[in-house]
C-alpha cells in the first residue's frame, strides 16, 4: 500500500504542461495559453498536492520564450491567485484564467479587483454559466467555452457579451468546429494553430513554390548533393536573395559579408535551408511569425523525440501541408521525399509516424491521443516546450530573411 501511495505522489509531482495559441478569426496570434495537467489527478481529493505540482510545472517555464511578445494566459492556482506565487513577467502582459474550482473562492471578487489594478487580464475557464461564474462576469475580460462539450454555445456567448466579456472557443481543432464557433459569435479561438481538415482539394503550385519543394527533395536525401543544392537555389532569384539575406543577418553572427551562394549554403547547412524553403513557401513575414513559430516548434519537437533530422522534415512538412491546406499525398508526390517520410505524412505510420502523431495530439491537448501512440505524455510535452524557444529564434530570423 505504501508503495502505491508513493507512486501516486511521484506522478503528482510532474505536471504535463500544455501551450496553445489563441488566435483571431484570421489566424493571427492574439496570445498563448499555458496550463498543466497532472496524470491520475481525477478523483484525488488532495488539491494542495495537485496545485503544488502545477506551481512547480509553471516554475520550469520561461514566460518570455513561451509567449514572445504576445500576452500569456496562465490557468490560476491558489498561489497565483493569492499572490504567494509570483505572476509571470512577459512583455505582452499576463492573463489569469480561473478554473471552475476557484470561482467560489472566498473574497474572490476583491482579489480580482486587486489584479485588475495591476493591469492583469482576467478570464474564466470552462465557462458553463454556473452562478459562481456569472457573478464574476462584470470583472472578467474573457471567458473560455469548450466547443467540444457545450451544446449551448450561442446562449453562453450571449451572456458573456452582455457582461462585456469576449469569448474564446476552446478545442477549435477542425475547420467545421471553427466555422460553427464563428457563426455563433465566438471572438477568439484556442487550439492547434492548424486545424485538421476532412479534405484538402488539389491545387497547382506556383513556380516559386515548386522550386522550394524541389529544394526540400534534394536536402531530404541521406547525403544531399551540394552541387544540386547550389544549382536549385542559384536558378531562383528569390531563393538566392533570401539565402544571402539570412546568412548575412545578425542572427547568424558572420564577421564578413557573404556574397557567394555556395559559401552561404555551407554556412547554413541542410536544416536551415529546409526551414528557409518552407518559410518561403508560406511567404513568412513579421506579421506571420506566430505561424512560422508553430510550424518550427512541431518540427523541432519531432526531432527532439526521435533524434533524427528526418523527423524534423516530417514535422515541418506536415505543418506546412495543414497551413497551406494541401493534402499530404500532394505534398509527398511534389516534394519527392523518402517513403519513411511519406508514410508518416500520409497516415502517421513508419519510423516517424508515432512521433508525428504524438506531437500533433499534444498540440490538441489530447493526452489520451498522445498515450495511444506509445509515447509518454510528459516526455512529449517536455520535448515540445524545449522546442519553443529555439523555434521562436528561428522563426524571427527566417521572417527577416523572407521579407
NORVENFEN-V244495 format. One record per helix or strand of 3 or more residues. SS is the DSSP state (~ for helix, > for strand). FROM is the first residue (numbers start at 1). TO is the last residue. If there is no record, write none. Layout:
SS_FROM_TO / SS_FROM_TO
This chain:
~_2_12 / >_15_23 / >_29_38 / ~_47_59 / ~_63_67 / >_71_75 / ~_78_82 / >_94_98 / ~_100_102 / ~_108_117 / >_121_124 / ~_131_134 / ~_137_139 / >_142_146 / ~_153_162 / >_166_170 / ~_175_183 / >_188_191 / ~_207_219 / ~_226_234 / ~_237_247 / ~_261_281 / ~_286_306 / ~_309_323 / ~_328_335 / ~_339_347 / ~_353_363 / ~_367_372 / ~_377_401
